[in-house]
């Protein structure tokens, strides 16, 4: 994912999150989502870890959706971009990478 306004590149993810499954709330913390990490820690404690299993199915989609909301655009091969857009449920034409400015 690339933010055309800033040029910053971040990795977007889709599908089951094995990283979240094993490391839970540490994943959003290490990706810079402090508020999300705090909520996930709280929910994991309250649900005795069941939250971590459930969110493993949803976290990558939510993270990538938040990147899109922050202005990031898909920045991979057309095949990967299409697959990710379909999985996340966004219109690729709206979120297509912008051409480079010279």
Phi and psi restraints in degrees (range 20) as a CNS / XPLOR table:
assign (resid 1 and name C) (resid 2 and name N)
       (resid 2 and name CA) (resid 2 and name C) 1.0 -130.5 20.0 2
assign (resid 2 and name N) (resid 2 and name CA)
       (resid 2 and name C) (resid 3 and name N) 1.0 136.5 20.0 2
assign (resid 2 and name C) (resid 3 and name N)
       (resid 3 and name CA) (resid 3 and name C) 1.0 -91.6 20.0 2
assign (resid 3 and name N) (resid 3 and name CA)
       (resid 3 and name C) (resid 4 and name N) 1.0 110.6 20.0 2
assign (resid 3 and name C) (resid 4 and name N)
       (resid 4 and name CA) (resid 4 and name C) 1.0 -64.9 20.0 2
assign (resid 4 and name N) (resid 4 and name CA)
       (resid 4 and name C) (resid 5 and name N) 1.0 -25.0 20.0 2
assign (resid 4 and name C) (resid 5 and name N)
       (resid 5 and name CA) (resid 5 and name C) 1.0 -73.9 20.0 2
assign (resid 5 and name N) (resid 5 and name CA)
       (resid 5 and name C) (resid 6 and name N) 1.0 -36.8 20.0 2
assign (resid 5 and name C) (resid 6 and name N)
       (resid 6 and name CA) (resid 6 and name C) 1.0 -109.5 20.0 2
assign (resid 6 and name N) (resid 6 and name CA)
       (resid 6 and name C) (resid 7 and name N) 1.0 -18.1 20.0 2
assign (resid 6 and name C) (resid 7 and name N)
       (resid 7 and name CA) (resid 7 and name C) 1.0 80.8 20.0 2
assign (resid 7 and name N) (resid 7 and name CA)
       (resid 7 and name C) (resid 8 and name N) 1.0 -0.6 20.0 2
assign (resid 7 and name C) (resid 8 and name N)
       (resid 8 and name CA) (resid 8 and name C) 1.0 -71.1 20.0 2
assign (resid 8 and name N) (resid 8 and name CA)
       (resid 8 and name C) (resid 9 and name N) 1.0 139.3 20.0 2
assign (resid 8 and name C) (resid 9 and name N)
       (resid 9 and name CA) (resid 9 and name C) 1.0 -115.5 20.0 2
assign (resid 9 and name N) (resid 9 and name CA)
       (resid 9 and name C) (resid 10 and name N) 1.0 132.4 20.0 2
assign (resid 9 and name C) (resid 10 and name N)
       (resid 10 and name CA) (resid 10 and name C) 1.0 -132.7 20.0 2
assign (resid 10 and name N) (resid 10 and name CA)
       (resid 10 and name C) (resid 11 and name N) 1.0 152.7 20.0 2
assign (resid 10 and name C) (resid 11 and name N)
       (resid 11 and name CA) (resid 11 and name C) 1.0 -84.9 20.0 2
assign (resid 11 and name N) (resid 11 and name CA)
       (resid 11 and name C) (resid 12 and name N) 1.0 125.5 20.0 2
assign (resid 11 and name C) (resid 12 and name N)
       (resid 12 and name CA) (resid 12 and name C) 1.0 -97.1 20.0 2
assign (resid 12 and name N) (resid 12 and name CA)
       (resid 12 and name C) (resid 13 and name N) 1.0 151.9 20.0 2
assign (resid 12 and name C) (resid 13 and name N)
       (resid 13 and name CA) (resid 13 and name C) 1.0 -130.0 20.0 2
assign (resid 13 and name N) (resid 13 and name CA)
       (resid 13 and name C) (resid 14 and name N) 1.0 155.7 20.0 2
assign (resid 13 and name C) (resid 14 and name N)
       (resid 14 and name CA) (resid 14 and name C) 1.0 -148.3 20.0 2
assign (resid 14 and name N) (resid 14 and name CA)
       (resid 14 and name C) (resid 15 and name N) 1.0 158.3 20.0 2
assign (resid 14 and name C) (resid 15 and name N)
       (resid 15 and name CA) (resid 15 and name C) 1.0 93.6 20.0 2
assign (resid 15 and name N) (resid 15 and name CA)
       (resid 15 and name C) (resid 16 and name N) 1.0 -174.7 20.0 2
assign (resid 15 and name C) (resid 16 and name N)
       (resid 16 and name CA) (resid 16 and name C) 1.0 -62.9 20.0 2
assign (resid 16 and name N) (resid 16 and name CA)
       (resid 16 and name C) (resid 17 and name N) 1.0 138.7 20.0 2
assign (resid 16 and name C) (resid 17 and name N)
       (resid 17 and name CA) (resid 17 and name C) 1.0 -101.1 20.0 2
assign (resid 17 and name N) (resid 17 and name CA)
       (resid 17 and name C) (resid 18 and name N) 1.0 95.9 20.0 2
assign (resid 17 and name C) (resid 18 and name N)
       (resid 18 and name CA) (resid 18 and name C) 1.0 -66.2 20.0 2
assign (resid 18 and name N) (resid 18 and name CA)
       (resid 18 and name C) (resid 19 and name N) 1.0 -33.1 20.0 2
assign (resid 18 and name C) (resid 19 and name N)
       (resid 19 and name CA) (resid 19 and name C) 1.0 -60.9 20.0 2
assign (resid 19 and name N) (resid 19 and name CA)
       (resid 19 and name C) (resid 20 and name N) 1.0 -46.6 20.0 2
assign (resid 19 and name C) (resid 20 and name N)
       (resid 20 and name CA) (resid 20 and name C) 1.0 -67.0 20.0 2
assign (resid 20 and name N) (resid 20 and name CA)
       (resid 20 and name C) (resid 21 and name N) 1.0 -37.2 20.0 2
assign (resid 20 and name C) (resid 21 and name N)
       (resid 21 and name CA) (resid 21 and name C) 1.0 -57.6 20.0 2
assign (resid 21 and name N) (resid 21 and name CA)
       (resid 21 and name C) (resid 22 and name N) 1.0 -43.4 20.0 2
assign (resid 21 and name C) (resid 22 and name N)
       (resid 22 and name CA) (resid 22 and name C) 1.0 -86.5 20.0 2
assign (resid 22 and name N) (resid 22 and name CA)
       (resid 22 and name C) (resid 23 and name N) 1.0 -32.2 20.0 2
assign (resid 22 and name C) (resid 23 and name N)
       (resid 23 and name CA) (resid 23 and name C) 1.0 -115.2 20.0 2
assign (resid 23 and name N) (resid 23 and name CA)
       (resid 23 and name C) (resid 24 and name N) 1.0 -6.4 20.0 2
assign (resid 23 and name C) (resid 24 and name N)
       (resid 24 and name CA) (resid 24 and name C) 1.0 54.9 20.0 2
assign (resid 24 and name N) (resid 24 and name CA)
       (resid 24 and name C) (resid 25 and name N) 1.0 -131.6 20.0 2
assign (resid 24 and name C) (resid 25 and name N)
       (resid 25 and name CA) (resid 25 and name C) 1.0 -62.9 20.0 2
assign (resid 25 and name N) (resid 25 and name CA)
       (resid 25 and name C) (resid 26 and name N) 1.0 -13.5 20.0 2
assign (resid 25 and name C) (resid 26 and name N)
       (resid 26 and name CA) (resid 26 and name C) 1.0 -65.3 20.0 2
assign (resid 26 and name N) (resid 26 and name CA)
       (resid 26 and name C) (resid 27 and name N) 1.0 -29.9 20.0 2
assign (resid 26 and name C) (resid 27 and name N)
       (resid 27 and name CA) (resid 27 and name C) 1.0 -62.5 20.0 2
assign (resid 27 and name N) (resid 27 and name CA)
       (resid 27 and name C) (resid 28 and name N) 1.0 -54.9 20.0 2
assign (resid 27 and name C) (resid 28 and name N)
       (resid 28 and name CA) (resid 28 and name C) 1.0 -63.1 20.0 2
assign (resid 28 and name N) (resid 28 and name CA)
       (resid 28 and name C) (resid 29 and name N) 1.0 -31.9 20.0 2
assign (resid 28 and name C) (resid 29 and name N)
       (resid 29 and name CA) (resid 29 and name C) 1.0 -62.2 20.0 2
assign (resid 29 and name N) (resid 29 and name CA)
       (resid 29 and name C) (resid 30 and name N) 1.0 -47.0 20.0 2
assign (resid 29 and name C) (resid 30 and name N)
       (resid 30 and name CA) (resid 30 and name C) 1.0 -72.2 20.0 2
assign (resid 30 and name N) (resid 30 and name CA)
       (resid 30 and name C) (resid 31 and name N) 1.0 -21.1 20.0 2
assign (resid 30 and name C) (resid 31 and name N)
       (resid 31 and name CA) (resid 31 and name C) 1.0 -89.3 20.0 2
assign (resid 31 and name N) (resid 31 and name CA)
       (resid 31 and name C) (resid 32 and name N) 1.0 5.6 20.0 2
assign (resid 31 and name C) (resid 32 and name N)
       (resid 32 and name CA) (resid 32 and name C) 1.0 86.7 20.0 2
assign (resid 32 and name N) (resid 32 and name CA)
       (resid 32 and name C) (resid 33 and name N) 1.0 13.2 20.0 2
assign (resid 32 and name C) (resid 33 and name N)
       (resid 33 and name CA) (resid 33 and name C) 1.0 -100.8 20.0 2
assign (resid 33 and name N) (resid 33 and name CA)
       (resid 33 and name C) (resid 34 and name N) 1.0 78.0 20.0 2
assign (resid 33 and name C) (resid 34 and name N)
       (resid 34 and name CA) (resid 34 and name C) 1.0 -64.0 20.0 2
assign (resid 34 and name N) (resid 34 and name CA)
       (resid 34 and name C) (resid 35 and name N) 1.0 -44.2 20.0 2
assign (resid 34 and name C) (resid 35 and name N)
       (resid 35 and name CA) (resid 35 and name C) 1.0 -64.1 20.0 2
assign (resid 35 and name N) (resid 35 and name CA)
       (resid 35 and name C) (resid 36 and name N) 1.0 -43.0 20.0 2
assign (resid 35 and name C) (resid 36 and name N)
       (resid 36 and name CA) (resid 36 and name C) 1.0 -62.9 20.0 2
assign (resid 36 and name N) (resid 36 and name CA)
       (resid 36 and name C) (resid 37 and name N) 1.0 -42.4 20.0 2
assign (resid 36 and name C) (resid 37 and name N)
       (resid 37 and name CA) (resid 37 and name C) 1.0 -61.7 20.0 2
assign (resid 37 and name N) (resid 37 and name CA)
       (resid 37 and name C) (resid 38 and name N) 1.0 -42.2 20.0 2
assign (resid 37 and name C) (resid 38 and name N)
       (resid 38 and name CA) (resid 38 and name C) 1.0 -63.4 20.0 2
assign (resid 38 and name N) (resid 38 and name CA)
       (resid 38 and name C) (resid 39 and name N) 1.0 -43.8 20.0 2
assign (resid 38 and name C) (resid 39 and name N)
       (resid 39 and name CA) (resid 39 and name C) 1.0 -64.2 20.0 2
assign (resid 39 and name N) (resid 39 and name CA)
       (resid 39 and name C) (resid 40 and name N) 1.0 -42.1 20.0 2
assign (resid 39 and name C) (resid 40 and name N)
       (resid 40 and name CA) (resid 40 and name C) 1.0 -66.8 20.0 2
assign (resid 40 and name N) (resid 40 and name CA)
       (resid 40 and name C) (resid 41 and name N) 1.0 -36.4 20.0 2
assign (resid 40 and name C) (resid 41 and name N)
       (resid 41 and name CA) (resid 41 and name C) 1.0 -62.9 20.0 2
assign (resid 41 and name N) (resid 41 and name CA)
       (resid 41 and name C) (resid 42 and name N) 1.0 -46.4 20.0 2
assign (resid 41 and name C) (resid 42 and name N)
       (resid 42 and name CA) (resid 42 and name C) 1.0 -59.9 20.0 2
assign (resid 42 and name N) (resid 42 and name CA)
       (resid 42 and name C) (resid 43 and name N) 1.0 -48.5 20.0 2
assign (resid 42 and name C) (resid 43 and name N)
       (resid 43 and name CA) (resid 43 and name C) 1.0 -65.3 20.0 2
assign (resid 43 and name N) (resid 43 and name CA)
       (resid 43 and name C) (resid 44 and name N) 1.0 -34.8 20.0 2
assign (resid 43 and name C) (resid 44 and name N)
       (resid 44 and name CA) (resid 44 and name C) 1.0 -66.0 20.0 2
assign (resid 44 and name N) (resid 44 and name CA)
       (resid 44 and name C) (resid 45 and name N) 1.0 -39.1 20.0 2
assign (resid 44 and name C) (resid 45 and name N)
       (resid 45 and name CA) (resid 45 and name C) 1.0 -67.5 20.0 2
assign (resid 45 and name N) (resid 45 and name CA)
       (resid 45 and name C) (resid 46 and name N) 1.0 -47.1 20.0 2
assign (resid 45 and name C) (resid 46 and name N)
       (resid 46 and name CA) (resid 46 and name C) 1.0 -63.4 20.0 2
assign (resid 46 and name N) (resid 46 and name CA)
       (resid 46 and name C) (resid 47 and name N) 1.0 -37.6 20.0 2
assign (resid 46 and name C) (resid 47 and name N)
       (resid 47 and name CA) (resid 47 and name C) 1.0 -95.9 20.0 2
assign (resid 47 and name N) (resid 47 and name CA)
       (resid 47 and name C) (resid 48 and name N) 1.0 9.1 20.0 2
assign (resid 47 and name C) (resid 48 and name N)
       (resid 48 and name CA) (resid 48 and name C) 1.0 56.1 20.0 2
assign (resid 48 and name N) (resid 48 and name CA)
       (resid 48 and name C) (resid 49 and name N) 1.0 37.6 20.0 2
assign (resid 48 and name C) (resid 49 and name N)
       (resid 49 and name CA) (resid 49 and name C) 1.0 93.0 20.0 2
assign (resid 49 and name N) (resid 49 and name CA)
       (resid 49 and name C) (resid 50 and name N) 1.0 -10.4 20.0 2
assign (resid 49 and name C) (resid 50 and name N)
       (resid 50 and name CA) (resid 50 and name C) 1.0 -63.7 20.0 2
assign (resid 50 and name N) (resid 50 and name CA)
       (resid 50 and name C) (resid 51 and name N) 1.0 -34.9 20.0 2
assign (resid 50 and name C) (resid 51 and name N)
       (resid 51 and name CA) (resid 51 and name C) 1.0 -54.7 20.0 2
assign (resid 51 and name N) (resid 51 and name CA)
       (resid 51 and name C) (resid 52 and name N) 1.0 -42.2 20.0 2
assign (resid 51 and name C) (resid 52 and name N)
       (resid 52 and name CA) (resid 52 and name C) 1.0 -61.5 20.0 2
assign (resid 52 and name N) (resid 52 and name CA)
       (resid 52 and name C) (resid 53 and name N) 1.0 -38.5 20.0 2
assign (resid 52 and name C) (resid 53 and name N)
       (resid 53 and name CA) (resid 53 and name C) 1.0 -68.5 20.0 2
assign (resid 53 and name N) (resid 53 and name CA)
       (resid 53 and name C) (resid 54 and name N) 1.0 -45.1 20.0 2
assign (resid 53 and name C) (resid 54 and name N)
       (resid 54 and name CA) (resid 54 and name C) 1.0 -64.5 20.0 2
assign (resid 54 and name N) (resid 54 and name CA)
       (resid 54 and name C) (resid 55 and name N) 1.0 -46.1 20.0 2
assign (resid 54 and name C) (resid 55 and name N)
       (resid 55 and name CA) (resid 55 and name C) 1.0 -69.4 20.0 2
assign (resid 55 and name N) (resid 55 and name CA)
       (resid 55 and name C) (resid 56 and name N) 1.0 -21.8 20.0 2
assign (resid 55 and name C) (resid 56 and name N)
       (resid 56 and name CA) (resid 56 and name C) 1.0 -57.4 20.0 2
assign (resid 56 and name N) (resid 56 and name CA)
       (resid 56 and name C) (resid 57 and name N) 1.0 -28.3 20.0 2
assign (resid 56 and name C) (resid 57 and name N)
       (resid 57 and name CA) (resid 57 and name C) 1.0 -80.4 20.0 2
assign (resid 57 and name N) (resid 57 and name CA)
       (resid 57 and name C) (resid 58 and name N) 1.0 -18.8 20.0 2
assign (resid 57 and name C) (resid 58 and name N)
       (resid 58 and name CA) (resid 58 and name C) 1.0 -116.2 20.0 2
assign (resid 58 and name N) (resid 58 and name CA)
       (resid 58 and name C) (resid 59 and name N) 1.0 -21.0 20.0 2
assign (resid 58 and name C) (resid 59 and name N)
       (resid 59 and name CA) (resid 59 and name C) 1.0 -61.7 20.0 2
assign (resid 59 and name N) (resid 59 and name CA)
       (resid 59 and name C) (resid 60 and name N) 1.0 -45.6 20.0 2
assign (resid 59 and name C) (resid 60 and name N)
       (resid 60 and name CA) (resid 60 and name C) 1.0 -60.8 20.0 2
assign (resid 60 and name N) (resid 60 and name CA)
       (resid 60 and name C) (resid 61 and name N) 1.0 -42.4 20.0 2
assign (resid 60 and name C) (resid 61 and name N)
       (resid 61 and name CA) (resid 61 and name C) 1.0 -62.3 20.0 2
assign (resid 61 and name N) (resid 61 and name CA)
       (resid 61 and name C) (resid 62 and name N) 1.0 -44.9 20.0 2
assign (resid 61 and name C) (resid 62 and name N)
       (resid 62 and name CA) (resid 62 and name C) 1.0 -64.5 20.0 2
assign (resid 62 and name N) (resid 62 and name CA)
       (resid 62 and name C) (resid 63 and name N) 1.0 -43.2 20.0 2
assign (resid 62 and name C) (resid 63 and name N)
       (resid 63 and name CA) (resid 63 and name C) 1.0 -61.4 20.0 2
assign (resid 63 and name N) (resid 63 and name CA)
       (resid 63 and name C) (resid 64 and name N) 1.0 -47.9 20.0 2
assign (resid 63 and name C) (resid 64 and name N)
       (resid 64 and name CA) (resid 64 and name C) 1.0 -66.1 20.0 2
assign (resid 64 and name N) (resid 64 and name CA)
       (resid 64 and name C) (resid 65 and name N) 1.0 -36.4 20.0 2
assign (resid 64 and name C) (resid 65 and name N)
       (resid 65 and name CA) (resid 65 and name C) 1.0 -62.7 20.0 2
assign (resid 65 and name N) (resid 65 and name CA)
       (resid 65 and name C) (resid 66 and name N) 1.0 -39.0 20.0 2
assign (resid 65 and name C) (resid 66 and name N)
       (resid 66 and name CA) (resid 66 and name C) 1.0 -66.3 20.0 2
assign (resid 66 and name N) (resid 66 and name CA)
       (resid 66 and name C) (resid 67 and name N) 1.0 -35.8 20.0 2
assign (resid 66 and name C) (resid 67 and name N)
       (resid 67 and name CA) (resid 67 and name C) 1.0 -63.0 20.0 2
assign (resid 67 and name N) (resid 67 and name CA)
       (resid 67 and name C) (resid 68 and name N) 1.0 -43.5 20.0 2
assign (resid 67 and name C) (resid 68 and name N)
       (resid 68 and name CA) (resid 68 and name C) 1.0 -61.8 20.0 2
assign (resid 68 and name N) (resid 68 and name CA)
       (resid 68 and name C) (resid 69 and name N) 1.0 -43.3 20.0 2
assign (resid 68 and name C) (resid 69 and name N)
       (resid 69 and name CA) (resid 69 and name C) 1.0 -62.0 20.0 2
assign (resid 69 and name N) (resid 69 and name CA)
       (resid 69 and name C) (resid 70 and name N) 1.0 -29.0 20.0 2
assign (resid 69 and name C) (resid 70 and name N)
       (resid 70 and name CA) (resid 70 and name C) 1.0 -83.8 20.0 2
assign (resid 70 and name N) (resid 70 and name CA)
       (resid 70 and name C) (resid 71 and name N) 1.0 1.9 20.0 2
assign (resid 70 and name C) (resid 71 and name N)
       (resid 71 and name CA) (resid 71 and name C) 1.0 105.4 20.0 2
assign (resid 71 and name N) (resid 71 and name CA)
       (resid 71 and name C) (resid 72 and name N) 1.0 -0.7 20.0 2
assign (resid 71 and name C) (resid 72 and name N)
       (resid 72 and name CA) (resid 72 and name C) 1.0 -74.2 20.0 2
assign (resid 72 and name N) (resid 72 and name CA)
       (resid 72 and name C) (resid 73 and name N) 1.0 150.5 20.0 2
assign (resid 72 and name C) (resid 73 and name N)
       (resid 73 and name CA) (resid 73 and name C) 1.0 -125.9 20.0 2
assign (resid 73 and name N) (resid 73 and name CA)
       (resid 73 and name C) (resid 74 and name N) 1.0 155.7 20.0 2
assign (resid 73 and name C) (resid 74 and name N)
       (resid 74 and name CA) (resid 74 and name C) 1.0 -61.3 20.0 2
assign (resid 74 and name N) (resid 74 and name CA)
       (resid 74 and name C) (resid 75 and name N) 1.0 140.6 20.0 2
assign (resid 74 and name C) (resid 75 and name N)
       (resid 75 and name CA) (resid 75 and name C) 1.0 -146.8 20.0 2
assign (resid 75 and name N) (resid 75 and name CA)
       (resid 75 and name C) (resid 76 and name N) 1.0 53.9 20.0 2
assign (resid 75 and name C) (resid 76 and name N)
       (resid 76 and name CA) (resid 76 and name C) 1.0 -135.6 20.0 2
assign (resid 76 and name N) (resid 76 and name CA)
       (resid 76 and name C) (resid 77 and name N) 1.0 -164.5 20.0 2
assign (resid 76 and name C) (resid 77 and name N)
       (resid 77 and name CA) (resid 77 and name C) 1.0 -66.3 20.0 2
assign (resid 77 and name N) (resid 77 and name CA)
       (resid 77 and name C) (resid 78 and name N) 1.0 154.9 20.0 2
assign (resid 77 and name C) (resid 78 and name N)
       (resid 78 and name CA) (resid 78 and name C) 1.0 -56.4 20.0 2
assign (resid 78 and name N) (resid 78 and name CA)
       (resid 78 and name C) (resid 79 and name N) 1.0 -35.5 20.0 2
assign (resid 78 and name C) (resid 79 and name N)
       (resid 79 and name CA) (resid 79 and name C) 1.0 -66.3 20.0 2
assign (resid 79 and name N) (resid 79 and name CA)
       (resid 79 and name C) (resid 80 and name N) 1.0 -46.7 20.0 2
assign (resid 79 and name C) (resid 80 and name N)
       (resid 80 and name CA) (resid 80 and name C) 1.0 -67.0 20.0 2
assign (resid 80 and name N) (resid 80 and name CA)
       (resid 80 and name C) (resid 81 and name N) 1.0 -41.8 20.0 2
assign (resid 80 and name C) (resid 81 and name N)
       (resid 81 and name CA) (resid 81 and name C) 1.0 -58.1 20.0 2
assign (resid 81 and name N) (resid 81 and name CA)
       (resid 81 and name C) (resid 82 and name N) 1.0 -45.0 20.0 2
assign (resid 81 and name C) (resid 82 and name N)
       (resid 82 and name CA) (resid 82 and name C) 1.0 -64.0 20.0 2
assign (resid 82 and name N) (resid 82 and name CA)
       (resid 82 and name C) (resid 83 and name N) 1.0 -45.0 20.0 2
assign (resid 82 and name C) (resid 83 and name N)
       (resid 83 and name CA) (resid 83 and name C) 1.0 -62.4 20.0 2
assign (resid 83 and name N) (resid 83 and name CA)
       (resid 83 and name C) (resid 84 and name N) 1.0 -44.5 20.0 2
assign (resid 83 and name C) (resid 84 and name N)
       (resid 84 and name CA) (resid 84 and name C) 1.0 -64.9 20.0 2
assign (resid 84 and name N) (resid 84 and name CA)
       (resid 84 and name C) (resid 85 and name N) 1.0 -43.5 20.0 2
assign (resid 84 and name C) (resid 85 and name N)
       (resid 85 and name CA) (resid 85 and name C) 1.0 -62.2 20.0 2
assign (resid 85 and name N) (resid 85 and name CA)
       (resid 85 and name C) (resid 86 and name N) 1.0 -41.3 20.0 2
assign (resid 85 and name C) (resid 86 and name N)
       (resid 86 and name CA) (resid 86 and name C) 1.0 -65.0 20.0 2
assign (resid 86 and name N) (resid 86 and name CA)
       (resid 86 and name C) (resid 87 and name N) 1.0 -43.1 20.0 2
assign (resid 86 and name C) (resid 87 and name N)
       (resid 87 and name CA) (resid 87 and name C) 1.0 -66.0 20.0 2
assign (resid 87 and name N) (resid 87 and name CA)
       (resid 87 and name C) (resid 88 and name N) 1.0 -42.0 20.0 2
assign (resid 87 and name C) (resid 88 and name N)
       (resid 88 and name CA) (resid 88 and name C) 1.0 -76.2 20.0 2
assign (resid 88 and name N) (resid 88 and name CA)
       (resid 88 and name C) (resid 89 and name N) 1.0 -27.0 20.0 2
assign (resid 88 and name C) (resid 89 and name N)
       (resid 89 and name CA) (resid 89 and name C) 1.0 90.0 20.0 2
assign (resid 89 and name N) (resid 89 and name CA)
       (resid 89 and name C) (resid 90 and name N) 1.0 35.1 20.0 2
assign (resid 89 and name C) (resid 90 and name N)
       (resid 90 and name CA) (resid 90 and name C) 1.0 -117.0 20.0 2
assign (resid 90 and name N) (resid 90 and name CA)
       (resid 90 and name C) (resid 91 and name N) 1.0 158.0 20.0 2
assign (resid 90 and name C) (resid 91 and name N)
       (resid 91 and name CA) (resid 91 and name C) 1.0 -82.2 20.0 2
assign (resid 91 and name N) (resid 91 and name CA)
       (resid 91 and name C) (resid 92 and name N) 1.0 115.7 20.0 2
assign (resid 91 and name C) (resid 92 and name N)
       (resid 92 and name CA) (resid 92 and name C) 1.0 -62.9 20.0 2
assign (resid 92 and name N) (resid 92 and name CA)
       (resid 92 and name C) (resid 93 and name N) 1.0 -32.3 20.0 2
assign (resid 92 and name C) (resid 93 and name N)
       (resid 93 and name CA) (resid 93 and name C) 1.0 -62.6 20.0 2
assign (resid 93 and name N) (resid 93 and name CA)
       (resid 93 and name C) (resid 94 and name N) 1.0 -34.7 20.0 2
assign (resid 93 and name C) (resid 94 and name N)
       (resid 94 and name CA) (resid 94 and name C) 1.0 -74.5 20.0 2
assign (resid 94 and name N) (resid 94 and name CA)
       (resid 94 and name C) (resid 95 and name N) 1.0 -33.8 20.0 2
assign (resid 94 and name C) (resid 95 and name N)
       (resid 95 and name CA) (resid 95 and name C) 1.0 -107.8 20.0 2
assign (resid 95 and name N) (resid 95 and name CA)
       (resid 95 and name C) (resid 96 and name N) 1.0 25.3 20.0 2
assign (resid 95 and name C) (resid 96 and name N)
       (resid 96 and name CA) (resid 96 and name C) 1.0 -70.5 20.0 2
assign (resid 96 and name N) (resid 96 and name CA)
       (resid 96 and name C) (resid 97 and name N) 1.0 144.6 20.0 2
assign (resid 96 and name C) (resid 97 and name N)
       (resid 97 and name CA) (resid 97 and name C) 1.0 -60.6 20.0 2
assign (resid 97 and name N) (resid 97 and name CA)
       (resid 97 and name C) (resid 98 and name N) 1.0 143.4 20.0 2
assign (resid 97 and name C) (resid 98 and name N)
       (resid 98 and name CA) (resid 98 and name C) 1.0 -81.6 20.0 2
assign (resid 98 and name N) (resid 98 and name CA)
       (resid 98 and name C) (resid 99 and name N) 1.0 146.4 20.0 2
assign (resid 98 and name C) (resid 99 and name N)
       (resid 99 and name CA) (resid 99 and name C) 1.0 -65.0 20.0 2
assign (resid 99 and name N) (resid 99 and name CA)
       (resid 99 and name C) (resid 100 and name N) 1.0 149.5 20.0 2
assign (resid 99 and name C) (resid 100 and name N)
       (resid 100 and name CA) (resid 100 and name C) 1.0 -66.7 20.0 2
assign (resid 100 and name N) (resid 100 and name CA)
       (resid 100 and name C) (resid 101 and name N) 1.0 140.1 20.0 2
assign (resid 100 and name C) (resid 101 and name N)
       (resid 101 and name CA) (resid 101 and name C) 1.0 -92.1 20.0 2
assign (resid 101 and name N) (resid 101 and name CA)
       (resid 101 and name C) (resid 102 and name N) 1.0 131.1 20.0 2
